[in-house]
Amino acid sequence: MTISVTPKAAVQIRKALEKRGGGIGLRVAVKTSGCSGYAYALEFADEASEADLCFASEGVTVLVDPTSLPIIDGTQLDWVREGLNEGFKFNNPNATANCGCGESFAV
């Protein structure tokens, strides 16, 4: 089981960690939410919990809790610009549907 980031996403993670004054990486989780069932949750981590699974990708660390990992296993986190908006995009091979607003997904 794994999760990875693209080079563009890694650059953005490093920039955000530098801007906030430090941290060990990005914590990715899944929460029950939205019209499709699940939503991604991101936060910068200052330390890993005992339960966190840590993945190194493109020079950054991604932390995932064991409950979320089966839902996002194989996901690649990218940084994309679409029109005037830019942000992280999850390329999740387990997602079977996405809601129209793009905030949630189903597996």
C-alpha positions in Angstrom: 0.0 0.0 0.0 1.3 3.4 -0.9 0.5 7.1 -1.7 2.7 9.3 -3.8 3.1 12.9 -4.9 4.1 14.4 -8.2 7.1 16.7 -8.5 4.8 19.7 -8.7 2.9 18.7 -5.6 6.2 18.1 -3.7 7.3 21.7 -4.5 4.1 23.1 -3.1 4.3 20.9 0.0 7.9 22.1 0.6 6.9 25.8 0.1 4.0 25.5 2.5 6.2 23.8 5.2 8.8 26.6 4.8 6.1 29.3 5.0 4.6 27.9 8.2 8.1 27.6 9.7 8.6 23.8 9.6 6.9 20.5 9.9 7.7 16.9 8.9 5.2 16.5 6.1 1.6 16.4 4.9 -1.0 14.3 6.6 -3.7 13.0 4.2 -6.9 11.5 5.6 -10.4 10.6 4.5 -13.5 11.7 6.4 -17.1 10.8 5.8 -18.6 13.8 4.2 -20.3 15.3 1.1 -22.9 13.9 -1.3 -20.7 11.0 -2.5 -19.6 9.6 0.9 -15.9 10.6 1.5 -13.8 13.8 1.4 -10.1 14.3 1.6 -8.6 16.1 4.6 -5.1 17.6 4.4 -3.1 19.1 7.2 0.6 19.8 7.8 2.1 17.6 10.5 4.7 18.6 13.0 5.1 15.0 14.2 3.9 11.6 13.3 1.6 9.7 15.6 2.3 6.1 16.5 -0.4 4.9 14.1 0.6 7.0 11.1 2.0 5.2 8.1 4.8 7.4 6.5 5.6 7.4 2.8 8.5 9.3 1.2 7.8 10.6 -2.3 9.7 13.2 -4.3 11.6 14.3 -1.2 8.6 14.9 1.0 6.8 12.8 3.6 3.2 11.9 3.4 1.5 10.6 6.6 -1.7 8.5 6.4 -3.7 6.9 9.2 -4.4 3.1 8.8 -8.1 3.6 8.5 -7.8 6.0 5.5 -5.1 4.1 3.6 -7.3 1.3 2.1 -9.5 4.0 0.6 -6.7 6.0 -0.9 -4.2 3.3 -1.5 -2.4 3.9 -4.8 -3.4 7.6 -4.9 -1.1 10.1 -6.5 -1.4 13.7 -5.2 -0.8 16.3 -7.9 -0.8 20.1 -8.0 -2.9 21.5 -10.9 -4.0 24.8 -12.2 -7.5 24.9 -13.8 -8.4 28.3 -15.0 -7.9 30.8 -12.2 -7.9 28.0 -9.5 -4.9 25.9 -8.4 -4.6 23.3 -5.8 -4.0 19.7 -5.0 -5.7 17.0 -7.1 -6.1 13.4 -6.0 -5.7 10.8 -8.6 -7.3 8.0 -6.7 -7.7 4.6 -8.5 -10.2 3.5 -5.9 -12.7 6.3 -6.5 -15.7 5.0 -8.4 -17.6 8.4 -8.5 -17.1 12.0 -7.8 -19.7 14.5 -6.8 -20.5 17.4 -9.2 -19.0 20.0 -6.9 -15.7 18.0 -6.7 -15.7 18.0 -2.9 -16.4 14.3 -2.3 -16.0 10.9 -3.8 -17.3 7.3 -3.5 -15.4 4.0 -3.5 
